Amino acid sequence: MKRLNGAPSLFVFPLLATLLLISCAGGLPPSLQREIGDENARLITAEQDLQHSQDRVKQDLAQAPDLFNGAPEPAQWIANFDVARAKLASAKVDSQQLERVRHERGRDVETRARRLLSEERALREAAQTTWKAQEAAAGKWLAFRRDLPTSLEGMDREYQEIHTADLTQLSKTVAQAEKDWPAKSSDLDSRLATLRAIPQKAQTEWDATAAARQEAAAGKASGAQVATLIETNDVLSQQANTLVAAPAELGGLCAQLYDTWDKILTDLDESRFAGDSLYRERIKTVRTHFTDVAAKKTETHSEEHWTTVSEASFQAVQNDMGMAIAHKDAGQFDSEAQTVPQPPGYSYIASPAQGSNQYGYWTHDSGGQSVWAWLPEYLILRELLWNHDYHPVMVGDYGAYRMAQRSGASYYGQQTPNSPPTYGSHGTFTQTHYANSRYVQSGGFKGSAYASSGSSPGVARSSPGFDNSAAGKRFGRQPGSLPAGQRFGRQGGFHAPSGRGFGRRR
């Protein structure tokens, strides 16, 4: 060690201090150490803020005993402060465990530390949301009484908004969606009926408070009457907001029915940034939109982009490169999407018993084997799903896929103990068609017992130059029959589709 005037060089001390800090923290990245310290400080502050907030609410209750007497809300506010305090107590337990973990060593220490930190932060934030809502509710009661004329004007505005809300266009949208997608008629009818019933319910609430509003306008309302007006005002406000948001919410649900979409996992990337792990997925969304359901007119749009995900989400799909990690059929809401990864495109294929659907039909190849054929108007969809290199789906593959799907499992292709799977991160299809992905270039196939020299991460390949921008492509489609003179053999009970008589996929 170099010395200056008999003492260690000054630059050595910061280095020793850093090494000591890392040693004491079990090797956690400095940025994570700072996050832990900051969160612990926030937790201490949150405990103090909670007590101050509860004290303020108790003072509010003491200011107007006649207003709060007999109302159930104050008791609920106090109970919710206890709920918030319990959440902070749980966060403190996580903090204590985190303090022990940060001094440990091992490969999974950082992962455990991040999990505990995330739980601690979530509990603290949930507690803050809970107690702040109680303080705001108590303050709103006092503010309503403090300026009754203004509060009554607000009630009247909400009442008028409810009765002037126009659901005409929304009703037409729902009616068309029910015509196009009869299976959703009951659901859509119920949602629309709930909205249509709001004005009558509001009228009942309004009429019931006539006397209280009159007394309040004259400055003679009792605490109980003001409390009733506050509760009615909350109901009217909620109803008015519901009607304002209804066209976007219910109209949006109707719009979802016209789209079929798939989310294809095209790449995975794990990197380090400022000492932290960064996990990303590249998703290609292939969306087919019905512009005319009766005529089966559609257009397909494809876009692809990177998105940052949690470590848990990253690990959950690490075996599913090239797979459709989510799929939604037309005629369904987005919330009904299938989320078990499956080979791309298989969800569009009809069962052999059904024989055909609007996307294609079962036929036979030159060797007499049953194979799925896509209709010409959906060839672009097929190419986008299979990354522009479609291999025909045989009936045996489809049967194995359906068996896996019924059991809630992913299908990676038929294989023997000595052969690789077809699909997924270590599948032959993926290794061939995603060889230039970041996942492959970073050695993503190393864990595969079937990694071949053709897809070895040690072989240099040119990068396709992926970026974070969405690259959208749109293709128009018109329904039609097979081109004249082009025919496919069909045997064994499979029937070719005729005109537009394709059965809907089940």
C-alpha positions in Angstrom: 0.0 0.0 0.0 1.3 3.4 -1.0 1.8 5.9 1.8 1.9 9.7 1.9 3.9 11.1 4.8 3.7 7.7 6.5 -0.1 7.4 6.2 -2.2 5.3 3.8 -3.2 7.2 0.6 -6.4 9.1 0.9 -8.1 7.3 -2.0 -7.9 4.1 -0.1 -10.3 5.1 2.7 -13.4 5.5 0.5 -12.6 2.1 -1.1 -12.3 0.4 2.3 -15.5 2.1 3.5 -17.4 0.8 0.4 -16.0 -2.7 0.9 -17.0 -2.7 4.6 -20.5 -1.5 3.8 -20.9 -4.2 1.1 -19.5 -6.8 3.5 -21.9 -5.7 6.3 -24.9 -5.8 3.9 -24.1 -9.3 2.6 -23.1 -8.1 -0.8 -26.4 -6.4 -1.7 -26.0 -3.7 -4.5 -25.5 -0.2 -3.1 -28.7 1.0 -4.8 -30.7 -1.7 -3.0 -29.1 -0.8 0.3 -30.3 2.8 -0.2 -33.8 1.7 -1.1 -34.0 -0.4 2.1 -32.8 2.5 4.3 -35.2 4.9 2.6 -38.1 2.6 3.1 -37.3 2.0 6.7 -37.3 5.8 7.3 -40.7 6.1 5.5 -42.1 3.4 7.7 -41.1 5.2 10.9 -42.7 8.4 9.5 -45.9 6.6 8.5 -46.4 5.3 12.0 -46.3 8.9 13.3 -48.5 10.2 10.5 -51.1 7.5 11.3 -51.4 8.6 14.9 -51.7 12.2 14.0 -54.4 11.5 11.4 -56.4 9.5 13.9 -56.1 12.3 16.5 -57.4 14.8 13.9 -60.5 12.6 13.2 -61.3 12.2 16.9 -61.1 16.0 17.1 -63.5 16.3 14.2 -66.0 14.0 15.8 -65.8 16.0 19.0 -66.5 19.2 17.2 -70.0 18.2 16.1 -71.4 15.4 18.2 -75.0 16.1 17.0 -73.9 15.5 13.4 -72.2 12.2 14.0 -74.5 10.9 16.7 -76.3 7.8 15.4 -74.4 7.7 12.1 -72.6 4.4 11.4 -69.7 6.0 9.5 -67.6 7.3 12.5 -67.3 3.8 14.0 -66.2 2.5 10.6 -63.6 5.2 10.4 -62.1 4.3 13.7 -62.1 0.6 12.8 -60.3 1.4 9.6 -57.5 3.1 11.5 -57.0 -0.2 13.3 -56.8 -1.9 9.9 -54.2 0.6 8.7 -52.2 0.1 12.0 -52.2 -3.7 11.4 -50.8 -3.2 7.9 -48.0 -1.1 9.3 -47.3 -3.8 11.9 -46.9 -6.3 9.1 -44.7 -4.0 7.2 -42.5 -3.7 10.3 -42.2 -7.5 10.5 -41.0 -7.4 6.9 -38.5 -4.7 7.8 -37.1 -6.8 10.6 -36.8 -9.8 8.4 -35.1 -7.7 5.7 -32.6 -6.4 8.2 -31.6 -10.0 8.9 -31.5 -11.0 5.3 -29.3 -8.1 4.2 -26.5 -9.4 6.4 -26.7 -12.9 4.9 -24.8 -14.3 2.0 -25.9 -16.6 -0.8 -27.1 -16.6 -4.4 -30.8 -15.8 -3.5 -30.1 -13.1 -0.9 -30.8 -10.3 -3.3 -34.0 -11.9 -4.6 -35.3 -12.4 -1.0 -34.3 -8.9 -0.1 -36.2 -7.4 -3.0 -39.3 -9.5 -2.3 -39.4 -8.4 1.4 -38.8 -4.8 0.4 -41.6 -4.9 -2.1 -44.0 -6.4 0.5 -42.9 -3.8 3.1 -43.5 -0.9 0.7 -46.9 -2.3 -0.5 -48.2 -2.7 3.1 -47.0 0.8 4.0 -48.7 2.4 1.0 -51.9 0.5 1.6 -52.0 1.7 5.2 -51.5 5.3 4.1 -54.3 5.0 1.6 -56.6 3.6 4.2 -56.1 6.2 7.0 -56.0 9.1 4.6 -59.4 8.0 3.2 -60.9 8.1 6.8 -59.5 11.6 7.5 -60.9 12.9 4.2 -64.3 11.4 4.9 -64.6 13.1 8.3 -63.4 16.4 6.8 -66.0 16.2 4.1 -68.8 15.8 6.6 -67.7 18.9 8.4 -67.2 20.9 5.2 -70.7 19.9 4.0 -72.3 21.3 7.1 -70.0 24.4 7.3 -71.4 25.7 3.9 -74.8 24.2 3.5 -76.0 26.5 0.7 -73.0 25.5 -1.5 -73.5 21.8 -0.5 -77.2 21.9 -1.5 -76.3 23.4 -4.8 -73.8 20.6 -5.4 -76.6 18.0 -4.6 -78.9 19.7 -7.1 -76.2 19.6 -9.9 -75.7 15.9 -9.4 -79.4 15.3 -9.5 -79.7 17.2 -12.8 -76.7 15.4 -14.3 -78.3 12.1 -13.6 -81.6 13.0 -15.2 -80.0 14.6 -18.2 -77.6 11.7 -19.0 -78.2 10.4 -22.5 -77.8 6.7 -23.0 -79.2 6.7 -26.5 -75.9 6.1 -28.4 -74.7 3.6 -25.8 -78.0 1.7 -26.2 -77.4 1.5 -29.9 -73.8 0.2 -29.4 -75.0 -2.5 -27.0 -77.9 -3.5 -29.4 -75.4 -4.0 -32.2 -73.0 -5.9 -30.1 -75.8 -8.2 -28.9 -76.8 -8.8 -32.5 -73.3 -9.6 -33.5 -72.4 -11.6 -30.4 -75.7 -13.2 -29.1 -73.9 -15.2 -26.4 -73.1 -11.9 -24.6 -76.7 -10.5 -24.8 -77.6 -11.5 -21.2 -74.5 -9.9 -19.8 -74.8 -6.7 -21.8 -78.5 -6.4 -21.1 -77.9 -6.7 -17.4 -75.2 -4.0 -17.5 -77.3 -1.6 -19.5 -80.4 -2.2 -17.4 -78.4 -1.2 -14.3 -77.5 2.1 -15.9 -81.1 2.8 -17.0 -82.4 2.2 -13.5 -80.1 4.9 -11.9 -82.4 7.9 -12.7 -85.4 6.3 -10.9 -83.3 5.4 -7.9 -81.9 8.9 -7.8 -85.5 10.3 -7.9 -86.5 8.1 -4.9 -83.5 9.4 -2.9 -84.2 13.0 -3.9 -87.8 12.8 -2.9 -87.0 11.2 0.4 -84.8 14.2 1.4 -87.2 17.0 0.4 -88.0 18.0 4.0 -84.3 17.9 5.1 -83.3 20.0 2.1 -86.0 22.5 2.9 -84.9 22.8 6.5 -81.2 23.0 5.5 -82.0 25.8 3.1 -83.6 27.7 5.9 -80.7 27.1 8.2 -82.8 25.0 10.6 -81.6 21.4 9.8 -80.7 19.2 12.7 -77.5 17.2 12.9 -79.4 14.0 11.9 -81.0 15.7 8.9 -77.6 17.0 7.7 -76.2 13.6 8.1 -79.0 12.2 5.9 -78.2 14.8 3.3 -74.5 13.9 3.3 -75.3 10.3 2.8 -77.7 11.0 0.0 -75.2 13.3 -1.6 -72.6 10.5 -1.6 -75.1 8.2 -3.4 -76.0 10.9 -6.0 -72.4 11.6 -6.6 -71.6 7.9 -7.2 -74.6 7.5 -9.5 -73.7 10.6 -11.5 -70.1 9.4 -11.9 -71.3 6.0 -13.0 -73.4 7.5 -15.8 -70.6 9.8 -16.9 -68.2 6.8 -17.2 -70.8 4.4 -18.6 -70.2 5.1 -22.3 -66.5 4.5 -22.1 -66.7 1.5 -19.8 -69.7 -0.4 -21.3 -68.8 0.8 -24.8 -65.3 -0.4 -24.3 -66.5 -3.9 -23.3 -68.6 -4.0 -26.4 -65.6 -3.1 -28.5 -63.5 -5.9 -27.0 -65.9 -8.4 -28.5 -64.9 -7.5 -32.0 -61.2 -8.4 -31.5 -59.3 -11.6 -31.5 -55.7 -11.2 -30.2 -52.6 -13.1 -29.3 -49.6 -12.0 -27.3 -46.5 -13.8 -28.7 -43.4 -13.8 -26.5 -40.7 -13.0 -29.1 -37.7 -12.2 -26.8 -36.4 -12.1 -23.2 -33.7 -10.0 -21.8 -32.1 -9.9 -18.4 -29.5 -7.3 -17.8 -27.8 -5.2 -15.0 -28.2 -1.5 -14.6 -26.6 0.5 -11.8 -26.1 -2.8 -9.9 -29.7 -3.8 -10.2 -31.3 -6.6 -12.3 -33.5 -5.5 -15.1 -36.0 -7.9 -16.6 -37.8 -7.3 -19.9 -40.1 -9.2 -22.3 -40.6 -8.4 -26.0 -44.3 -9.0 -26.9 -45.8 -9.1 -30.3 -49.5 -8.5 -30.2 -51.4 -9.8 -33.2 -54.9 -8.4 -33.3 -57.7 -9.3 -35.8 -60.6 -6.8 -35.7 -64.0 -7.6 -37.1 -65.2 -4.7 -39.2 -68.4 -6.6 -40.3 -69.3 -9.7 -38.3 -72.1 -10.9 -40.5 -69.9 -10.7 -43.6 -66.8 -11.9 -41.7 -64.8 -8.9 -42.8 -61.6 -8.4 -40.7 -58.4 -6.5 -40.6 -55.2 -7.6 -38.8 -52.8 -5.4 -37.0 -49.5 -6.4 -35.5 -47.3 -4.4 -33.1 -44.2 -5.4 -31.1 -42.5 -3.7 -28.1 -40.3 -4.3 -25.1 -41.8 -4.0 -21.6 -40.2 -4.2 -18.2 -41.5 -6.9 -15.9 -40.9 -8.2 -12.4 -38.5 -11.1 -11.8 -41.4 -13.4 -11.0 -43.2 -12.6 -14.3 -39.9 -13.1 -16.2 -39.3 -16.5 -14.7 -42.9 -17.5 -15.2 -42.5 -17.4 -19.0 -38.8 -18.3 -19.3 -39.7 -21.6 -21.1 -42.2 -20.0 -23.4 -40.2 -18.1 -26.1 -42.2 -18.0 -29.4 -45.4 -19.1 -27.6 -48.7 -17.3 -27.4 -48.6 -16.4 -23.7 -52.2 -15.1 -23.9 -55.0 -15.5 -26.4 -58.5 -14.0 -26.6 -61.3 -15.1 -29.0 -63.7 -12.7 -30.7 -67.0 -12.6 -28.8 -65.2 -12.6 -25.4 -64.1 -9.8 -23.1 -60.4 -9.2 -22.4 -60.9 -10.6 -18.9 -61.8 -14.0 -20.4 -58.5 -14.4 -22.2 -56.6 -17.7 -22.0 -53.3 -17.2 -20.2 -51.8 -20.7 -20.3 -49.0 -20.4 -22.9 -49.7 -22.5 -26.0 -48.1 -22.8 -29.5 -49.1 -19.8 -31.7 -52.1 -20.2 -34.0 -53.4 -23.4 -32.4 -56.3 -21.6 -30.8 -57.7 -20.7 -34.2 -58.0 -24.3 -35.4 -61.4 -26.1 -35.3 -61.7 -29.6 -33.8 -61.6 -32.5 -36.2 -65.2 -33.2 -35.2 -66.3 -29.7 -36.2 -64.3 -29.9 -39.4 -64.0 -26.2 -40.2 -64.5 -22.7 -39.0 -64.1 -19.2 -40.5 -60.3 -19.5 -40.4 -59.9 -22.8 -42.3 -60.7 -26.5 -42.4 -59.3 -30.0 -42.0 -58.1 -31.7 -45.2 -55.6 -34.4 -46.2 -52.1 -34.0 -47.6 -50.6 -36.1 -50.4 -49.8 -38.8 -47.9 -53.4 -39.1 -46.7 -52.7 -37.5 -43.3 -55.2 -35.0 -41.8 -53.8 -31.5 -41.9 -55.2 -28.0 -41.2 -55.5 -25.6 -44.1 -56.0 -21.9 -43.6 -58.3 -19.9 -45.8 -56.6 -17.4 -48.1 -58.0 -14.4 -46.3 -56.3 -15.5 -43.1 -52.9 -16.3 -44.5 -51.4 -13.1 -43.3 -52.7 -13.8 -39.8 -51.0 -17.3 -40.0 -47.7 -15.7 -41.1 -47.7 -13.2 -38.2 -48.5 -15.9 -35.7 -45.8 -18.3 -36.9 -43.2 -15.7 -37.5 -43.4 -16.1 -41.3 -42.5 -19.8 -41.4 -45.6 -21.8 -41.0 -45.4 -25.6 -40.7 -48.7 -27.5 -41.2 -50.5 -28.7 -38.1 -51.3 -32.3 -38.2 -54.3 -33.8 -36.5 -52.1 -35.7 -34.1 -50.4 -32.5 -32.9 -53.8 -30.8 -32.5 -55.2 -33.7 -30.5 -52.2 -33.6 -28.1 -52.5 -29.8 -27.8 -56.2 -30.1 -26.9 -55.4 -32.8 -24.3 -52.8 -30.5 -22.7 -55.2 -27.5 -22.8 -58.0 -29.4 -21.1 -55.6 -30.2 -18.2 -54.5 -26.6 -17.9 -51.0 -27.4 -19.2 -48.9 -25.9 -22.0 -48.2 -28.0 -25.1 -44.6 -27.9 -26.4 -45.1 -30.4 -29.2 -44.9 -34.2 -29.2 -41.5 -35.5 -28.2 -39.6 -38.6 -27.1 -37.1 -38.7 -24.2 -34.3 -38.3 -26.8 -35.8 -35.6 -29.0 -36.3 -31.9 -28.3 -39.7 -30.2 -28.0 -41.0 -28.3 -31.0 -42.2 -25.1 -29.2 -41.1 -23.1 -26.3 -37.7 -21.6 -25.4 -35.8 -24.9 -26.1 -38.0 -26.0 -29.0 -36.6 -26.6 -32.5 -39.1 -24.0 -33.9 -37.9 -21.3 -31.5 -34.2 -22.0 -32.0 -34.6 -21.8 -35.7 -36.9 -18.7 -35.9 -35.6 -16.6 -33.0 -31.9 -17.3 -33.3 -31.1 -13.6 -33.5 -33.1 -12.7 -30.3 -31.3 -11.3 -27.3 -32.4 -14.4 -25.4 -30.5 -16.7 -27.7 -27.5 -14.4 -28.1 -27.1 -14.2 -24.3 -27.0 -18.0 -24.0 -30.7 -18.6 -23.3 -30.5 -22.2 -24.8 -27.6 -23.3 -22.6 -29.9 -25.0 -20.2 -31.4 -27.1 -22.9 -30.3 -30.7 -23.2 -31.2 -30.4 -26.9 -29.2 -27.2 -27.8 -27.6 -27.9 -31.1 -24.6 -26.3 -32.8 -27.0 -24.5 -35.2 -28.4 -22.5 -32.3 -25.4 -22.4 -30.0 -25.0 -19.2 -28.2 -21.4 -19.4 -28.9 -22.0 -18.8 -32.7 -21.9 -15.2 -33.6 -25.0 -13.9 -35.3 -26.0 -10.5 -36.5 -28.5 -8.6 -34.4 -31.8 -7.6 -36.0 -31.5 -4.3 -34.3 -34.6 -4.5 -32.1 -35.7 -1.2 -30.5 -38.4 -0.1 -28.1 -40.7 1.4 -30.7 -43.9 -0.3 -31.7 -43.9 -1.4 -35.3 -47.5 -1.7 -36.4 -48.7 -3.2 -39.6 -52.3 -3.3 -40.9 -53.7 -5.5 -43.6 -57.3 -5.4 -44.9 -59.2 -8.6 -45.6 -62.3 -9.4 -47.4 -64.2 -12.6 -47.1 -64.1 -14.9 -50.1 -63.9 -18.4 -51.3 -60.9 -20.4 -52.5 -59.5 -19.2 -55.8 -61.0 -20.8 -58.9 -59.2 -23.9 -59.9 -57.6 -24.4 -56.5 -58.9 -27.4 -54.6 -57.8 -29.6 -51.8 -58.6 -33.2 -51.3 -60.9 -34.0 -48.4 -61.6 -37.5 -47.0 -62.6 -39.3 -43.9 -65.7 -37.3 -43.2 -64.1 -33.8 -43.1 -66.2 -31.4 -45.1 -65.0 -28.3 -47.0 -66.6 -25.1 -45.9 -69.1 -23.7 -48.3 -69.5 -19.9 -48.8 -69.9 -18.3 -45.4 -71.3 -21.4 -43.7 -68.4 -21.9 -41.3 -69.3 -22.8 -37.8 -68.2 -20.6 -35.0 -65.2 -21.9 -33.1 -66.1 -23.3 -29.7 
